[in-house]
């Protein structure tokens, strides 16, 4: 295995939920949820800053089956780094690129090459998720807070002045 520094999992601003042998990690900095499969979970949990890549590969070897554990660890580390789930390393170390790791797995005839180890989805900010969309001008309303225009009058959202006929939306 290439001589790389011992990686460290990021723990700040993350909410982690265990789902069997997988993890759901919500990144509060980016409002992105990451679903880590069993291999990525084992690698991320092993990234304590003291465990080297050989030890990580040995830890996931039982989960890897016939697959190349070293290549899977490198692939998982690449995905974890790409998703911002590892602390930044001081210096970029030489090693196998993601393409090289995938090629190594493919060379052994692995079926799991196409499947990502981590699936991510953007989540709305909590304030946005709790706020219903506003009603456009001339739409029905019962309160000013429902209107994009900021004014609810006579059961309709509007902006501008009242018509000569009284307190009705203009336009």
Buried (B, 14 or more C-beta within 10 A) or exposed (E): BEEBBBBBBBEEEBEBEEEEEBBBBBBEEBBBBBBBBBBBBBBBBBBEEEBBBEEBBBBBBEBBEEBBBBBBBBBBBBBBBEBBBBBEEEEEEEBBEBEBBBBBBBEEEBEBBEEEBBBBEEBEEEEEEEEEEBBEBBBEBEEEEBBBBEBBBEEBBBBEEEEEEEEEBEE
